[in-house]
Structure formats: structure tokens, C-alpha cells
Amino acid sequence: MNKHISTIAQDALRGVPITRDAADQLAAVTGRDVHDLLYWANRIRHAHHGNRVSLCSVISAKQGSCTEDCAFCAQSAHHDTDVETYPLMGTQRILDAAREAAGIGSSRLGVVTSGESACGSEDWPRIVEAVKALVSDGEIEACASLGSLTADAASSLKAAGLKRYHHNLETSERYFPRICTTHSFQERVDTVRTAKAAGFEVCCGGLFGLGESWEDRVDMAFVLRDLDVDSVPLNFLNPIPGTPLENAEPVPPMDLLKLIALYRVVLPSKEIRVCGGREVGLRDLQSWMFHAGANGTMIGNYLTTAGRSAEDDRQMLKDLGLST
């Protein structure tokens, strides 16, 4: 057992915040030491979350024709992809998706719309009504991912009964301009702060495999800690033909597991969810994500790509002795 890793991890178990230098040291571990890091991350997960795993799902309620140029995104109008494009779904279709998600074991449904922001758009009154309907239906907890958020829009969502807002940082502030040029990293941070100020729980994480360095990965972890977000989704790039990152080099599965473990040590009490791209990124090591410190995952399909069967995921949890 690597004593240096165990010293850092035991401090985290005792509630001592990890330093940036210690996080950089964990990010640099290789070989058998990665397994030591996974062991401690799993202990930290269990100390805060026991054997319970949180499952969530998403519905792409409005898809495509996005004006933003995010290099990874199939929905950007700047890229030539074959993604299906459609306007905002009706409330009943969103309610049907909620019931389908609940039926496969999800506790949350994220309503996601394409575009820089839905706030103030012609769709906005219908989005608020859909949120009200989801909350009233009570089949599943309603979350929303609607782009940049104003204080007024946050107030209307709060009045509709929404409890959690989702808005990813994607990557570090340093690397962000290489991924998106049509809005800034600071705008994303501002939306997270607006959501927090409105009293929402905040789900905020990023996407890995964009060509970022370990320094970028650690940077984002510490920004998330400073923002005190509640849930951290970790997504792994599934390269989409027609996007600038279609030929991106995949991150080795053991590096992704090390990444999950690092985030668990930096954010010991937070929800850490492994979401989009886990099938492509982790391949046969998907079940290891929980032993690396994750306490949640997304079940069902993603926004524009398919996930694996809910039956396989539920069997995986049963085999691991995890409950939902």
C-alpha cells in the first residue's frame, strides 16, 4: 500500500480538505499505485454514501440548431453532423419520458434543451409549464438543463417547484477557449452562482477526453469545490463524426478510473455521477466506476447517443451489492 496516498486519503476521510499539491500528486500516480487510490476512493464513497447509488436520466426536450460552437457537440449548427433536429417537445411527451425513466429505476429526470439559453425565449412559458407538470405529477424528481440562467428565470423555475439545476463547466478555465469560443468559462460559472443564489441544488461537472491535461482536470475539480456544487457528473467523450473532436484520442480506461477517484478525494461528500460516454470510455471496466468512488450514474439513453440497456445496468448494481 502506497503510504503517501493513504495519508492524503485518510485526511479526506477525516474531513481535512485536500490541498492542490496533494491532488497533483494523486493525479500523477501510475501502475499499481492507481489501485491503491481506487481502494481509498471507494472507502471515502462508502463513508459518505454507503452502498446506495443514485440513478438519473435525461430527455432531450429540444434538440439541434445550437448557435454555440462547442467542439464536442453534435447539436452545434457550426458542425456537420447527422443529429436529428426538432423543436421543444410538448408537456405530455416530457411526462411520458419521466414515467419511462421512473420505470427503469431513475430517481431524477433532467429536462435538457439545446442552445445557449432558453431564458426569455418563446419556449420559456412552455418550459416552465412542463416543469410544473413534472413536479405536480410526482413520478420522479425534476431537474433542468436550459443553458445560461438569469435571476428572473431562476425565480420562475423556483416558483414552478424545480429543486435542481444542471450546468456543466466542461473543462478548466485555461482549456475552455480551445473547446468553445461563442461564450466564456466565466459565463458558465456565473450561471452556477445564479442557480445557487436562487436556492437550487446544482449539478455541475464536465467532459473528459477533449485533449485536456491532468492539470486541467485538477483545476476544474477545485473550481467545483469552491462553487460548492451538490452533484458532479463526469462525462467521457464519445467522438461524434462531423465535430472537430471526431478523431480525438481516447483516454485509457484506467486513467478515467483514476480521474473518478481523484474527484472523490477532492470532493469527498458530493454526489459523483458517471454519465455520458461510460460505455465507450470504460468499456469492460464500467462496474469499477463505483469502486473508484462514484455513487451515481445515468441510466438509459443520453442526449444524442444510446446508452446500454437498463437491465444490464440494474444487474451490474445487483452483482456489486449496491442499492438504489
Secondary structure by P-SEA (a helix, b strand, c coil): ccaaaaaaaaaaaacccccaaaaaaaaacccaaaaaaaaaaaaaaaaccccbbbbbbbbcccccccccccccccccccccccccccccccaaaaaaaaaaaaaacccbbbbcccccccccccaaaaaaaaaaaaaaaccbbbbbbcccccaaaaaaaaaacccbbbbbccccccccccccccccaaaaaaaaaaaaaaccbbbbbccccccccaaaaaaaaaaaaaacccbbbbbbbcccccccccccccccaaaaaaaaaaaaaaccccbbbbcccccccccccccccccccccccccccccccccccaaaaaaaaaaacccc
